[in-house]
Amino acid sequence: MKLLLAGIVLTFLTICDAQWYKFPIEAAQGARDMARAYSDMREANFEGSDKYFHARGTYDAAQRGAGGRWAAEVISNAREWIKESFGTGDPNHYRPAGLPDKY
């Protein structure tokens, strides 16, 4: 049984070009690319530039390989989930019913 399992794993690694060991390194580098883009965005402090910096971080991470693409996708999905969970920043989302329009 162990020999059969070892043969299957060896075949799988041969078919996949044995690049599986690079995935975690690429993922860490991709996450670092995304973090660097976020840091650059905070440093630039330019209104409306968040989509540019997010796209730049995603592009840089994707250039790392499969791990980088995975990290960029996970971070992008988390960003969208947070944005949906906490609203879009519209204060009227929290407006109580019956509050006069002058406020």
Rosetta blueprint (number, residue, H / E / L):
1 M L
2 K H
3 L H
4 L H
5 L H
6 A H
7 G H
8 I H
9 V H
10 L H
11 T H
12 F H
13 L H
14 T H
15 I H
16 C L
17 D L
18 A L
19 Q L
20 W H
21 Y H
22 K H
23 F H
24 P H
25 I H
26 E H
27 A H
28 A H
29 Q H
30 G H
31 A H
32 R H
33 D H
34 M H
35 A H
36 R H
37 A H
38 Y H
39 S H
40 D H
41 M H
42 R H
43 E H
44 A H
45 N L
46 F L
47 E L
48 G L
49 S L
50 D H
51 K H
52 Y H
53 F H
54 H H
55 A H
56 R H
57 G H
58 T H
59 Y H
60 D H
61 A H
62 A H
63 Q L
64 R L
65 G L
66 A H
67 G H
68 G H
69 R H
70 W H
71 A H
72 A H
73 E H
74 V H
75 I H
76 S H
77 N H
78 A H
79 R H
80 E H
81 W H
82 I H
83 K H
84 E H
85 S H
86 F L
87 G L
88 T L
89 G L
90 D L
91 P H
92 N H
93 H H
94 Y H
95 R L
96 P L
97 A L
98 G L
99 L L
100 P L
101 D L
102 K L
103 Y L
